[in-house]
Amino acid sequence: VFFFNDTATTEIYTRSLVGSVRCVQETGINAEYMGYKMEKRQLRKAVFDKMKDFEPQRHYNTIVKIVKVESLVEIKRVDSVPMKMAICLVGDETACAKLFLKEAQTAFAKEGEYLVLRNVQARIVKERIRLEVSIWGKIEKSTEKKFAEVNTKNNISETEYEAVHEHQPLPFSITKHIL
């Protein structure tokens, strides 16, 4: 880290070495010492979505209850490293879907638990929606129980999706088949 007495020189070298003065603030360098006044940002509250509104290839925040743990297995990856996986049926009062958990996330796979899923992605796997907590996501136990019953009749994982090559707002068309 370089410190200069001249504020203009500091700004020029900071931008050329680090990329921006904002980057210097996030790394913990005392920017006020360097002549910059920094403001703290207010974090926005998370908006939680209902599962009936989930669409493929989008990210959501939601609170769910684990209805059933369908499988909890340990498999070997291609490089022979063991990996834990769990597939759970989760839902809220509006709908339910399959949730795919891996590695440390499998500790949350207990029936009846309420979970807060942040940045969960609705992915298409084998023409069906499957929920996965993305690399930037977070999974934690919920302290509050917002609903008692889960709507298992509206399973969005039973909806079949297929790719369509026409110009449409979504890259998929929906056809529903009950298994």
Helices and strands as residue ranges (DSSP letters): H 7-17, H 21-26, G 51-53, E 58-76, E 82-91, E 96-102, G 103-108, E 114-125, E 128-141, G 156-158, E 159-163, E 172-176
